Amino acid sequence: MNRWPQVWDDPVLNKEVRQRMRFSRTPWIVFLYLGIMGFLIFTYMFLMEKEQFLNSEENRFLFMGLALIHLMILAFVVPGLTAGTISGERERQTLSVLLTLPLSSSGIIFSKWLASIAFVILLIVASLPLYASVFLFGGVSPGEILYTFVHLLITVCFLGALGVFVSTQIRRTGPAMVTAYVAVAMILVGIPVLMFFIALLYDRFLWDSPHHLPLPFELLAGLHPVITQLAVFFGEHMGLGLQWRIDIYWMYVSAYALLTVGLLVAASYFLSPARWKKWSFFSSRSSLKKGPKDPG
């Protein structure tokens, strides 16, 4: 009837969360993280306006800067936390034991993924009062705060799923982490490079409407975390003076939510022992059909 107790009684999830949260350094990490973020906020306030409160534009710039810094921190932290979830079990030679538990491969992948991103989500939730303190000075709407946190959560979920998927494909943790970071770099750097060349191409040969951006340009922009985060603050025009035919924020949220589910399903498929039994069954059948080779 109630499925929440079944989720929290998951042995893999319980073990992973306990291991990650019981260390004495965990509360210190939260303390230092919030301390650094708070120091940046109040230092900026002190330097920008010594005698009176920040005006709305300065406060808006502060909130936008915090959101982007937060996003960059997540891009560097989450792949490192998740890229060793399965490959680490292989290196410790405990993966076969893990697969004997009364859990499906999808249950193992989901538990590993959720436990890996739980600490990062804790940091995001713990930073809510800091964002609220910025909100008190005006210039930022409640909707922008909500959109920012939905954007951060979707990004965390996707980066975590990407790391888990890479971990099922590569046996060693070191190469898995490198691959995950390369994939993140391709998103952060590769997409703007493609957008630049598409803009040049359309400007020279194909641009038929001076009032709209090229559609491939908009589609790529809707896959970039920084550009879509900036769209929360600058709106659809993004300071370019041109109209966007696509709401790139909601495109980002929906596309990366689907990618998250797809990566977790693919990781479950590649982890499943039944998959390897299936392929070994078909390979043995094919070898039987071919029969022994003629020695002559």
C-alpha positions as CSV (number, residue, x, y, z in Angstrom):
1,M,0.0,0.0,0.0
2,N,2.5,2.6,1.1
3,R,5.6,2.5,-1.0
4,W,7.7,5.0,0.9
5,P,8.7,2.5,3.6
6,Q,9.8,0.1,0.8
7,V,12.0,2.8,-0.7
8,W,13.8,3.6,2.6
9,D,14.1,0.0,3.6
10,D,16.2,-0.6,0.4
11,P,19.4,-2.2,1.7
12,V,21.6,-0.5,-0.9
13,L,20.1,2.9,-0.4
14,N,20.4,2.6,3.4
15,K,24.0,1.5,3.2
16,E,25.0,4.2,0.8
17,V,23.3,7.0,2.7
18,R,24.7,5.9,6.0
19,Q,28.2,5.7,4.6
20,R,28.0,9.1,3.1
21,M,26.3,10.9,6.0
22,R,27.9,9.3,9.1
23,F,31.4,10.7,8.5
24,S,32.3,13.5,10.9
25,R,33.4,15.7,8.0
26,T,29.9,15.8,6.5
27,P,28.5,18.5,8.8
28,W,31.7,20.5,8.4
29,I,31.4,20.4,4.6
30,V,27.8,21.8,4.9
31,F,29.1,24.4,7.4
32,L,32.0,25.5,5.1
33,Y,29.8,25.5,2.0
34,L,27.2,27.8,3.7
35,G,29.8,29.9,5.3
36,I,31.6,30.6,2.0
37,M,28.3,31.3,0.2
38,G,27.2,33.6,3.0
39,F,30.6,35.4,3.1
40,L,30.3,36.1,-0.7
41,I,26.8,37.5,-0.3
42,F,27.5,39.8,2.6
43,T,30.9,40.9,1.3
44,Y,29.3,41.9,-2.0
45,M,26.6,43.8,-0.1
46,F,29.2,45.6,2.0
47,L,31.4,46.6,-1.0
48,M,28.5,47.7,-3.2
49,E,26.6,49.9,-0.8
50,K,28.1,50.9,2.5
51,E,25.5,53.4,3.7
52,Q,22.2,52.0,2.4
53,F,20.6,48.9,1.1
54,L,21.3,47.4,-2.3
55,N,19.1,48.6,-5.1
56,S,17.0,46.1,-7.0
57,E,19.4,45.9,-10.0
58,E,22.5,45.2,-7.8
59,N,20.5,42.7,-5.8
60,R,19.3,41.0,-9.0
61,F,22.9,40.8,-10.2
62,L,23.9,39.2,-6.9
63,F,21.2,36.6,-7.1
64,M,22.2,35.7,-10.7
65,G,25.8,35.5,-9.7
66,L,25.0,33.1,-6.9
67,A,22.9,30.9,-9.1
68,L,25.6,30.6,-11.7
69,I,28.3,29.9,-9.1
70,H,26.1,27.3,-7.6
71,L,25.6,25.8,-11.1
72,M,29.3,25.6,-11.8
73,I,30.0,24.0,-8.4
74,L,27.4,21.3,-9.2
75,A,29.0,20.7,-12.6
76,F,32.3,19.9,-11.0
77,V,31.1,18.1,-7.9
78,V,28.3,15.7,-9.1
79,P,30.2,13.7,-11.8
80,G,33.0,13.0,-9.3
81,L,30.5,11.7,-6.7
82,T,28.6,9.4,-9.1
83,A,31.2,8.2,-11.7
84,G,32.5,5.6,-9.2
85,T,29.2,4.1,-8.0
86,I,29.4,0.9,-10.1
87,S,33.0,0.9,-11.2
88,G,34.0,1.2,-7.5
89,E,32.0,-1.9,-6.7
90,R,33.9,-3.7,-9.5
91,E,37.3,-2.6,-8.2
92,R,36.4,-3.8,-4.7
93,Q,35.1,-7.0,-6.3
94,T,31.7,-6.6,-4.5
95,L,29.6,-6.1,-7.6
96,S,28.7,-9.8,-7.8
97,V,27.7,-9.8,-4.2
98,L,25.5,-6.7,-4.8
99,L,23.8,-8.4,-7.7
100,T,22.8,-11.3,-5.5
101,L,20.7,-9.1,-3.3
102,P,16.9,-9.4,-3.7
103,L,16.9,-6.2,-5.8
104,S,16.5,-5.7,-9.5
105,S,19.2,-4.0,-11.5
106,S,17.0,-0.9,-11.8
107,G,16.6,-0.9,-8.0
108,I,20.3,-1.0,-7.5
109,I,20.9,1.8,-10.0
110,F,18.2,4.0,-8.6
111,S,19.5,3.5,-5.0
112,K,23.1,4.3,-6.1
113,W,21.9,7.3,-8.0
114,L,19.7,8.7,-5.2
115,A,22.3,8.1,-2.5
116,S,25.0,9.9,-4.6
117,I,22.9,13.0,-5.3
118,A,21.3,13.1,-1.8
119,F,24.2,15.1,-0.3
120,V,24.2,17.6,-3.1
121,I,20.4,18.1,-2.8
122,L,21.0,18.6,0.9
123,L,23.5,21.4,0.1
124,I,20.9,23.0,-2.3
125,V,18.1,22.9,0.3
126,A,20.5,24.2,3.0
127,S,21.3,27.2,0.8
128,L,17.6,28.2,0.6
129,P,17.9,30.7,3.5
130,L,20.8,32.4,1.8
131,Y,18.7,32.9,-1.4
132,A,15.8,34.1,0.8
133,S,18.1,36.7,2.4
134,V,18.8,38.1,-1.1
135,F,15.1,38.0,-1.9
136,L,14.3,40.2,1.0
137,F,16.2,43.1,-0.6
138,G,14.0,43.1,-3.7
139,G,14.7,42.8,-7.3
140,V,14.0,39.1,-7.5
141,S,10.6,37.5,-7.8
142,P,9.4,34.3,-6.1
143,G,9.0,32.8,-9.5
144,E,12.6,33.4,-10.4
145,I,13.7,31.7,-7.2
146,L,11.5,28.7,-7.9
147,Y,12.7,28.4,-11.5
148,T,16.3,28.6,-10.3
149,F,15.9,25.8,-7.8
150,V,14.0,23.6,-10.3
151,H,16.8,24.2,-12.8
152,L,19.4,23.3,-10.2
153,L,17.6,20.1,-9.2
154,I,17.1,19.0,-12.8
155,T,20.8,19.6,-13.5
156,V,21.9,17.6,-10.4
157,C,19.6,14.7,-11.4
158,F,21.0,14.6,-14.9
159,L,24.6,14.9,-13.9
160,G,24.1,12.1,-11.4
161,A,22.5,9.9,-14.0
162,L,25.3,10.6,-16.4
163,G,27.9,9.6,-13.9
164,V,26.1,6.4,-13.0
165,F,25.7,5.5,-16.6
166,V,29.4,6.1,-17.4
167,S,30.2,4.0,-14.3
168,T,28.4,1.0,-15.8
169,Q,30.3,1.3,-19.0
170,I,33.9,1.7,-17.7
171,R,35.4,-0.7,-15.3
172,R,37.9,1.6,-13.6
173,T,36.9,4.6,-11.5
174,G,39.6,6.9,-12.8
175,P,38.7,6.6,-16.5
176,A,35.0,6.8,-15.6
177,M,35.5,10.1,-13.8
178,V,37.5,11.5,-16.7
179,T,34.8,10.4,-19.2
180,A,32.1,12.0,-17.1
181,Y,34.0,15.3,-16.9
182,V,34.7,15.2,-20.6
183,A,30.9,14.8,-21.3
184,V,30.1,17.7,-19.0
185,A,32.8,19.8,-20.7
186,M,31.3,19.0,-24.1
187,I,27.9,20.3,-22.9
188,L,29.4,23.5,-21.3
189,V,31.9,24.3,-24.0
190,G,30.9,22.3,-27.0
191,I,27.4,23.6,-27.3
192,P,28.4,27.4,-27.3
193,V,31.0,26.6,-30.0
194,L,28.4,24.9,-32.1
195,M,26.0,27.8,-31.6
196,F,28.8,30.2,-32.7
197,F,29.4,28.4,-36.0
198,I,25.7,28.0,-36.6
199,A,25.2,31.8,-36.1
200,L,28.0,32.4,-38.6
201,L,26.6,30.0,-41.1
202,Y,23.1,31.5,-40.9
203,D,24.4,35.0,-41.0
204,R,26.3,34.4,-44.2
205,F,24.0,32.0,-46.1
206,L,20.7,31.0,-44.6
207,W,19.3,33.6,-42.3
208,D,15.9,34.5,-43.8
209,S,14.3,36.3,-40.8
210,P,15.9,39.3,-39.1
211,H,13.5,39.1,-36.2
212,H,14.1,35.4,-35.1
213,L,17.1,33.4,-34.2
214,P,17.9,30.3,-36.2
215,L,16.0,27.3,-35.0
216,P,19.1,25.1,-34.5
217,F,20.6,27.9,-32.5
218,E,17.6,28.0,-30.2
219,L,17.6,24.2,-29.8
220,L,21.2,24.1,-28.8
221,A,20.6,27.0,-26.4
222,G,17.9,25.0,-24.8
223,L,20.4,22.3,-23.9
224,H,22.9,24.6,-22.2
225,P,22.6,24.9,-18.4
226,V,24.1,28.4,-18.2
227,I,22.1,29.9,-21.0
228,T,18.9,28.5,-19.8
229,Q,19.7,29.8,-16.3
230,L,20.3,33.3,-17.7
231,A,16.9,33.0,-19.5
232,V,15.3,33.0,-16.1
233,F,16.6,36.5,-15.4
234,F,16.6,38.1,-18.9
235,G,13.5,36.5,-20.3
236,E,13.1,35.3,-23.9
237,H,15.0,38.1,-25.6
238,M,18.2,37.5,-23.6
239,G,19.4,41.0,-24.5
240,L,19.8,40.1,-28.2
241,G,16.8,42.1,-29.5
242,L,15.5,39.0,-31.3
243,Q,12.5,36.8,-30.5
244,W,12.8,33.2,-29.4
245,R,10.4,30.7,-30.9
246,I,11.1,28.2,-28.2
247,D,10.9,28.6,-24.4
248,I,14.4,27.3,-23.8
249,Y,14.0,27.1,-20.0
250,W,11.1,24.5,-20.2
251,M,12.9,22.8,-23.1
252,Y,15.9,22.3,-20.8
253,V,13.8,21.0,-17.9
254,S,11.9,18.5,-20.1
255,A,14.8,17.4,-22.2
256,Y,17.1,16.8,-19.3
257,A,14.4,15.1,-17.3
258,L,13.9,12.7,-20.2
259,L,17.6,12.2,-20.5
260,T,17.9,11.4,-16.8
261,V,15.3,8.7,-17.1
262,G,16.9,7.4,-20.2
263,L,20.3,7.2,-18.7
264,L,19.1,5.4,-15.6
265,V,17.1,2.9,-17.7
266,A,20.2,2.3,-19.9
267,A,22.4,1.9,-16.9
268,S,20.0,-0.7,-15.4
269,Y,20.0,-2.5,-18.7
270,F,23.8,-2.7,-18.9
271,L,24.0,-3.8,-15.3
272,S,21.4,-6.5,-15.5
273,P,22.9,-10.1,-15.3
274,A,20.0,-11.3,-17.4
275,R,21.3,-9.3,-20.3
276,W,24.6,-11.1,-20.3
277,K,22.8,-14.5,-20.0
278,K,20.6,-13.5,-22.9
279,W,23.6,-12.7,-25.1
280,S,25.5,-15.8,-24.0
281,F,22.4,-17.9,-24.8
282,F,22.2,-16.5,-28.3
283,S,25.9,-16.9,-28.9
284,S,25.8,-20.5,-27.9
285,R,22.8,-21.1,-30.1
286,S,24.6,-19.6,-33.1
287,S,27.7,-21.7,-32.5
288,L,25.5,-24.8,-32.3
289,K,23.8,-23.9,-35.6
290,K,27.2,-23.4,-37.3
291,G,28.4,-26.8,-36.1
292,P,32.0,-27.9,-35.9
293,K,34.4,-26.6,-38.6
294,D,35.6,-28.9,-41.3
295,P,39.2,-29.7,-40.5
296,G,39.9,-30.1,-44.2
